[in-house]
């Protein structure tokens, strides 16, 4: 896996993980938190995936010594004139949507990016970066979540806890763990002193 693939796949993995975060059961569930995260996170990941596109185009322009305007609009136009298989019209729509999010912060709540819209943009960006020769095929990237409870009925656990939960969330590439984050939460008995 080259550096471009690693960075791009991590960005996609983080977006997949973010998509399942609001579905994770919480000890103190908050419908507001879940709704707010589901509204904000796709827009934030949209910014990240378009930043990957911008970096890929900038590198292609530099390596191939292509003259262009120093912005994403110019890079899309310049590179698509050299690499005709790139869908410049679609990339410009993606760029405009990114601009609305980046330059009109209210749009994150008034006209948020949907998860499906993010997935569509990811697909176009991956195809474009592949056509530049920076990555190979995009693998299947899927998020996962696990909660492993451990109950200490007869005696307390090693840290004096009664219950411990290990939460693990991550992303898999073609069924192999690629990214993983975990956190343990322990519940202690009331202090009877």
C-alpha positions in Angstrom: 0.0 0.0 0.0 1.5 3.3 -1.0 1.3 6.6 1.0 -1.5 7.9 -1.2 -3.6 4.7 -0.6 -2.9 4.7 3.1 -3.9 8.4 3.5 -7.0 8.1 1.3 -8.1 4.8 2.8 -7.7 6.2 6.4 -9.9 9.1 5.4 -12.5 6.8 4.0 -12.2 4.6 7.1 -12.7 7.5 9.4 -15.9 8.5 7.5 -17.2 4.9 7.8 -16.5 4.9 11.5 -18.2 8.3 12.0 -21.2 7.0 10.2 -21.8 4.3 12.9 -20.9 6.4 15.9 -24.4 7.8 16.4 -25.7 4.2 16.4 -23.5 3.0 19.3 -25.5 2.5 22.5 -24.6 4.9 25.2 -25.0 4.5 29.0 -26.7 7.9 29.0 -28.2 8.1 25.5 -28.8 11.5 24.0 -31.0 11.8 21.0 -29.7 15.3 20.5 -26.1 14.1 20.3 -26.9 11.4 17.7 -28.9 13.8 15.6 -26.3 16.5 15.7 -23.4 14.1 14.9 -25.4 12.6 12.0 -25.9 16.1 10.6 -22.4 17.5 11.1 -20.0 14.5 10.5 -20.8 13.9 6.8 -20.0 17.6 6.0 -16.8 17.5 7.9 -15.6 14.3 6.1 -16.7 15.8 2.8 -14.1 18.6 3.5 -11.5 16.0 4.2 -12.1 13.9 1.1 -12.0 17.0 -1.2 -8.7 18.0 0.5 -7.3 14.6 -0.5 -8.4 15.3 -4.1 -6.8 18.8 -4.0 -3.5 17.3 -2.8 -3.6 14.6 -5.4 -4.2 17.1 -8.2 -1.5 19.5 -6.8 1.0 16.6 -6.8 0.0 15.6 -10.4 0.4 19.2 -11.6 3.8 19.6 -9.9 5.2 16.3 -11.2 4.0 16.8 -14.7 4.9 20.5 -14.8 1.4 21.6 -15.8 0.6 25.3 -15.8 -2.6 26.1 -13.9 -4.3 28.6 -11.5 -3.2 28.0 -7.9 -6.5 26.7 -6.7 -8.7 23.6 -6.9 -10.8 25.1 -9.8 -7.7 25.6 -11.9 -6.2 22.2 -11.0 -9.3 20.3 -11.9 -9.5 22.1 -15.3 -5.8 21.7 -16.1 -5.5 18.1 -15.1 -8.8 17.0 -16.8 -7.5 18.5 -20.0 -4.5 16.2 -19.8 -6.3 13.1 -18.3 -9.5 13.1 -20.3 -11.0 10.2 -18.3 -11.4 12.4 -15.3 -15.0 13.7 -15.0 -14.2 17.4 -14.6 -17.9 18.5 -14.4 -18.5 16.2 -11.5 -15.3 17.2 -9.7 -16.3 20.9 -10.1 -19.7 20.1 -8.5 -17.9 18.4 -5.6 -15.6 21.4 -5.3 -18.6 23.8 -5.3 -20.3 21.8 -2.6 -17.1 21.8 -0.6 -16.9 25.6 -1.0 -20.5 26.0 0.3 -19.6 24.0 3.4 -16.2 25.7 4.0 -17.3 29.3 3.3 -20.9 29.2 4.5 -20.7 27.5 8.0 -24.5 27.7 8.4 -24.9 25.3 5.5 -23.5 22.5 7.7 -26.8 22.7 9.6 -29.2 24.3 7.0 -28.1 22.1 4.0 -26.0 19.3 5.5 -24.2 16.7 3.4 -25.9 13.3 3.6 -24.0 10.1 4.1 -25.1 9.0 0.6 -23.8 12.3 -0.8 -20.5 11.7 1.0 -20.2 8.2 -0.4 -20.9 9.4 -3.9 -18.2 12.0 -3.6 -15.7 9.4 -2.2 -16.4 7.3 -5.2 -15.7 10.1 -7.7 -12.6 11.2 -5.8 -11.2 7.7 -5.6 -11.8 7.1 -9.4 -10.1 10.4 -10.2 -7.0 9.7 -8.0 -6.8 6.2 -9.5 -6.9 7.7 -13.0 -3.9 9.9 -12.0 -2.0 6.7 -11.2 -1.6 7.5 -7.5 -3.6 4.6 -6.2 -4.8 1.2 -7.4 -8.4 -0.1 -7.0 -10.3 1.1 -3.9 -11.0 -1.9 -1.7 -14.1 -2.4 0.4 -13.8 -0.4 3.6 -16.3 -1.2 6.3 -16.6 0.1 9.9 -17.2 -2.2 12.9 -18.1 -1.7 16.5 -17.8 -4.2 19.4 -18.6 -3.9 23.1 -17.2 -6.6 25.4 -18.6 -6.5 28.9 -16.8 -8.2 31.8 -18.8 -8.8 35.0 -17.1 -9.6 38.4 -19.9 -11.2 40.4 -18.1 -12.9 43.3 -15.1 -10.6 43.8 -14.0 -7.2 42.5 -12.0 -6.9 39.3 -8.2 -6.1 39.2 -8.9 -2.4 39.7 -11.7 -2.8 42.2 -14.4 -2.6 39.6 -17.6 -4.5 39.5 -18.2 -4.3 35.8 -15.8 -3.3 32.9 -16.8 -2.7 29.3 -14.3 -2.6 26.5 -15.5 -0.6 23.5 -13.7 -1.1 20.2 -14.5 0.7 16.9 -12.5 0.6 13.7 -12.5 0.0 10.0 -11.6 -3.1 7.9 -10.2 -3.2 4.4 -11.4 -6.4 2.7 -12.2 -8.0 6.1 -8.8 -7.2 7.7 -8.6 -4.6 10.5 -7.0 -1.5 9.2 -7.8 1.0 11.9 -8.9 0.4 15.5 -9.6 2.5 18.5 -10.6 1.1 21.9 -11.6 2.4 25.3 -12.4 0.7 28.6 -15.0 2.0 31.1 -15.1 0.5 34.6 -18.0 0.7 37.1 -17.0 0.6 40.7 -19.2 -0.4 43.7 -20.4 2.4 46.0 -17.9 3.3 48.7 -19.2 1.9 52.0 -16.6 3.6 54.3 
